[in-house]
């Protein structure tokens, strides 16, 4: 097999096209041409064709791995997964990861921390961030340490509610939608519901107004449906002029909301 020409391409990576008398072209990085001292008119034995293809594949995987790593911090497993998604062979993907790992350029712990910081900045809860860690192929034994850096979820929930309500008093539908949105962001159901309710309590306390001179407290027992019903009752009472009292000891009226299973 004779190498007829080495041509430039428009590849962003500067790949070269090798043209052979067999009619089958091959794209390689300039480093492969230099390492193998390839030149037009050179005869390449059929046995050497496999070595050339292996060298081209290995160089391509390494170059692609460097580009991926330069754009974002990724774990070893995530890098190998993305290389294979881009068409690199499993063997070349594995070797590229091992090559970068040998250069101490891969850090799964740092990748896990970066994912937690990214999720936190977006206002996500622990459950959603765990999904992110799983999707990015972070080893499970690193999750707890990375999630330990997660700030208190109450702050994230309160920031979300402030942005959503913008100082308005939400109605029942808005309360339900806000709680559902918090659940989709990965916040625990209890934290999402209780923070929405607590925010209503807090606003009434800050106002210090008791239009009817009555303060009402609520004790909700039972399942998630009881909590929803409790919030609906609290909303109706507030609309009727009652002040919601977070501390039931200071309430004029206490409602215990339960179900037949308790």
Beta strands, then each sheet from edge to edge (+ up, - down):
strand 1: 3-8
strand 2: 16-20
strand 3: 26-28
strand 4: 215-220
strand 5: 243-244
strand 6: 253-257
sheet 1: 1+ 2- 3+
sheet 2: 5+ 4+ 6+
end
